[in-house]
Amino acid sequence: MGFKRTREEVCESLSGGMCDFMESEVLSVFYETTPEAVKELLPPGLLPYKRPLICAGYNIFHKTNFEVPYLEAALYVAAVHEKTGLPGFFVPTMTLNVDMGTILGRELGGYPKKAGRLGYNRTGNSFVGFAERHGIPYYTVKAEFDGTSNDPELMAAIGELLTPPDPVNHPGATIIYNYLWPASSWVHLKDLDKAPQPILTTVWKTKHPGTKKPEIGKGEVIFQKSENDPWYEFAPVKTLGAIMSYDGLALDGNRQPEDEYPVDAKEYLPYAFYSYDVKPQE
């Protein structure tokens, strides 16, 4: 295509729409953190779920419709929309090993993505994956797929979150919560009354049946302290179990008015920099 592109080429690349992850391996280690951590770190517009549930994710995307295979580490916090009352997962942080997946997710979707070094190893029933930035391996996730979870309550604890909450309008879809507040808003940091309102978005996620059945096992999440990537603030208190899914995923980027919920800029500001590093100390 070159540096200069046609209108059609630009629209095809940047129009949003459906992000499709046709071939994937998705590891989810579910655990409980403290209620205080969830309450402290949820932005305005979202309320804590009835249990302080976290999904520690490690996504291996082999094939996508935007032609970028990549690895992705992420935390998903169970939450409830204050207006609709629908349960879903809020994404406070993500790390990818490619630039395009990071840029597209940040610029078009508002996802708090950073680029870093990721790697994983699968040997038999054992899996281990990590994310590292600035020389600090701040996130390690492990799983042993022996057919039993850490806690027998695993499926009962996560069942509602994995059940489509609006089967009439969005059959088969679960919810990811995210915020849109463009970086251009920051010119108004000293006078937020002039800034555009941040938008809490409801993103509908569907699955394509995979070629393999999910695997269940015991999981472990290990955090190391990092000022730039403070994932450790969602420290595990009780680990429920691990699931490896081989389903394809699709995220609907065609937001409807009812999927957008403005929140107050002053209230949102403390949460606006999840995807940015801290200022270096002199």
C-alpha positions in Angstrom: 0.0 0.0 0.0 2.8 2.4 0.8 2.7 5.6 2.9 -0.2 7.1 0.8 -3.4 5.1 0.7 -6.8 5.3 -0.9 -9.9 6.3 1.1 -11.1 2.7 0.8 -7.9 1.3 2.2 -7.9 3.7 5.1 -11.6 2.9 5.9 -10.9 -0.8 5.7 -8.1 -0.5 8.2 -9.6 2.0 10.7 -13.3 1.8 10.6 -13.6 -0.4 13.6 -16.2 -3.1 13.1 -15.8 -6.7 14.2 -12.3 -7.7 15.5 -12.1 -11.4 14.8 -9.7 -13.8 16.4 -10.3 -16.9 14.4 -7.7 -19.2 15.9 -6.7 -18.8 19.5 -5.7 -20.4 22.8 -7.0 -18.4 25.7 -5.9 -19.2 29.3 -8.0 -17.8 32.1 -7.0 -18.2 35.7 -9.8 -17.1 38.0 -9.1 -15.9 41.5 -10.5 -13.6 44.2 -8.7 -10.5 45.3 -9.7 -8.2 48.2 -13.0 -6.3 47.9 -11.0 -3.2 48.9 -8.8 -3.5 45.8 -11.7 -3.8 43.4 -13.6 -0.9 45.0 -10.4 1.3 44.9 -9.5 0.5 41.3 -12.9 0.5 39.5 -13.5 3.7 37.5 -16.8 5.6 37.7 -19.7 4.0 36.0 -18.9 0.5 37.2 -19.8 -1.2 40.5 -18.1 -4.2 42.2 -19.5 -7.6 41.3 -20.9 -9.6 44.2 -17.5 -11.4 44.5 -14.1 -9.7 44.0 -13.3 -11.9 41.0 -10.4 -11.4 38.7 -9.6 -13.3 35.5 -5.8 -13.4 34.8 -5.6 -14.0 31.1 -3.0 -15.1 28.7 -4.1 -15.0 25.1 -2.4 -16.7 22.2 -3.9 -15.3 18.9 -2.7 -17.4 16.0 -4.9 -15.8 13.4 -6.9 -12.5 13.3 -8.9 -10.6 10.7 -6.4 -7.7 10.9 -3.5 -10.1 10.1 -1.6 -9.7 13.3 -0.8 -12.9 15.2 0.3 -12.0 18.8 0.5 -12.7 22.5 -1.5 -10.8 25.0 -1.5 -10.8 28.8 -4.4 -9.1 30.6 -6.3 -8.7 33.8 -10.1 -8.7 33.7 -12.1 -7.4 36.8 -15.7 -8.6 37.3 -17.9 -5.6 37.5 -21.5 -4.4 37.1 -22.7 -1.4 35.0 -24.2 1.2 37.3 -27.0 2.0 34.8 -27.8 -1.3 33.1 -27.0 -3.6 36.0 -25.4 -6.0 33.5 -22.3 -8.0 34.7 -19.1 -8.2 32.7 -15.4 -7.8 32.9 -13.5 -4.5 33.1 -10.0 -4.5 31.5 -7.6 -2.3 33.6 -4.4 -3.4 31.9 -3.0 -5.4 28.9 0.5 -6.1 27.5 1.1 -7.3 24.0 4.2 -8.4 22.1 3.5 -6.5 18.9 3.1 -2.9 18.0 0.1 -3.0 15.7 -2.2 -4.9 18.0 -1.2 -2.4 20.7 -1.7 0.7 18.6 -5.0 -0.4 17.1 -6.4 -1.4 20.5 -5.4 1.9 22.1 -6.3 4.3 19.3 -9.5 2.7 18.1 -10.8 0.8 21.1 -9.3 2.8 24.1 -7.9 -0.4 25.6 -5.1 0.2 28.2 -2.5 -1.7 26.1 1.3 -1.5 26.4 3.9 -3.3 24.3 6.3 -5.6 26.2 8.1 -8.9 26.1 5.9 -12.0 26.4 6.6 -15.7 26.2 5.1 -19.0 27.1 5.8 -22.7 27.2 3.4 -25.6 27.0 4.8 -29.0 27.9 2.2 -31.8 28.2 -0.4 -30.6 30.7 1.7 -27.8 32.1 1.6 -24.1 30.9 3.6 -21.1 32.0 3.4 -17.6 30.5 5.0 -14.3 31.5 4.9 -10.5 30.7 7.9 -8.3 31.2 8.7 -4.6 30.7 11.7 -2.5 31.8 13.4 -5.8 32.8 10.8 -6.7 35.4 8.7 -9.9 34.9 5.7 -8.4 36.7 3.3 -11.1 35.6 3.6 -14.9 35.5 0.7 -17.2 35.1 0.8 -21.0 35.5 -1.6 -23.9 34.9 -1.6 -27.6 35.3 -4.4 -29.2 33.4 -5.3 -32.3 35.3 -9.1 -32.0 35.0 -9.6 -30.5 38.5 -9.6 -26.9 39.6 -8.1 -25.3 42.7 -11.5 -24.9 44.2 -14.6 -26.9 43.4 -16.6 -23.7 43.3 -14.9 -22.5 40.1 -17.8 -22.9 37.7 -20.4 -21.7 40.2 -18.4 -18.6 40.9 -17.9 -17.6 37.2 -21.1 -19.0 35.7 -23.1 -15.8 35.6 -20.2 -13.9 34.0 -19.9 -16.4 31.2 -23.6 -16.4 30.6 -24.9 -14.0 27.9 -26.7 -11.2 29.9 -28.9 -10.0 27.0 -29.8 -13.0 24.9 -32.6 -11.1 23.1 -30.5 -8.3 21.6 -27.0 -9.9 21.8 -27.5 -13.7 21.6 -24.4 -15.6 22.7 -22.5 -12.5 23.7 -20.8 -11.6 27.0 -19.5 -8.2 28.0 -16.1 -6.4 28.2 -16.2 -2.9 29.7 -13.8 -0.3 28.6 -13.3 3.5 28.5 -12.8 5.9 25.6 -11.1 9.2 26.4 -8.7 10.4 23.7 -5.3 11.6 24.6 -6.2 15.0 23.1 -8.3 15.5 26.2 -5.2 16.0 28.2 -4.7 19.6 26.9 -7.6 20.4 29.3 -6.1 18.7 32.4 -6.0 22.0 34.2 -9.6 22.8 33.2 -11.5 19.6 32.8 -14.8 21.4 32.3 -13.5 22.0 28.7 -12.6 18.4 28.2 -14.8 15.9 26.4 -16.5 13.4 28.6 -14.9 9.9 29.0 -17.2 7.2 27.7 -17.7 3.9 29.4 -18.3 1.5 26.5 -20.0 -1.9 26.5 -18.2 -4.2 24.1 -20.0 -7.4 23.1 -17.9 -10.6 22.8 -18.9 -13.7 21.0 -17.2 -17.1 20.5 -16.7 -19.4 17.6 -16.6 -23.0 18.6 -13.1 -24.4 18.7 -11.7 -27.7 17.4 -10.8 -28.8 20.9 -12.8 -29.0 24.2 -11.7 -26.6 27.0 -9.3 -27.9 29.6 -9.7 -27.4 33.3 -6.9 -27.3 35.8 -5.2 -25.7 38.7 -3.8 -22.2 38.2 -1.3 -19.9 39.9 -0.8 -16.1 39.4 2.5 -14.5 40.4 3.0 -10.7 40.5 6.3 -8.8 40.9 6.2 -5.2 41.9 6.6 -2.7 39.1 5.9 1.0 39.3 5.0 1.1 35.6 2.9 -2.0 35.6 1.3 -2.3 39.1 -0.6 -5.5 38.4 0.3 -6.6 41.9 -2.4 -4.3 43.3 -4.9 -7.0 42.2 -3.1 -9.6 44.4 -4.7 -13.0 44.7 -6.3 -14.0 47.9 -8.0 -17.2 46.7 -7.3 -19.0 43.4 -10.3 -20.8 42.0 -8.9 -22.5 38.9 -7.7 -22.4 35.3 -9.5 -22.9 32.0 -7.8 -23.2 28.6 -10.3 -22.4 25.8 -9.7 -23.0 22.1 -12.7 -21.1 20.9 -12.3 -18.2 18.4 -13.4 -14.8 19.6 -15.0 -11.8 18.1 -15.3 -8.2 19.6 -18.0 -6.0 18.1 -16.5 -2.5 17.6 -19.8 -1.2 16.0 -20.9 0.6 19.2 -24.6 1.6 19.4 -25.7 4.7 21.4 -27.0 2.4 24.2 -23.5 0.9 24.5 -22.0 4.3 25.4 -22.3 5.8 28.9 -20.6 9.2 29.6 -18.9 9.7 33.0 -17.6 12.7 34.7 -14.0 13.7 33.6 -13.0 14.8 37.0 -14.0 11.5 38.6 -12.4 9.5 35.8 -9.1 11.4 35.7 -7.3 9.2 38.4 -8.0 6.1 36.3 -7.0 7.7 32.9 -3.4 6.6 32.9 -3.6 2.8 33.2 -1.9 2.5 29.8 1.0 4.9 30.5 4.2 4.7 32.4 5.1 6.9 35.3 7.3 9.9 34.8 11.0 9.0 35.4 12.4 10.3 38.7 15.3 12.7 38.2 
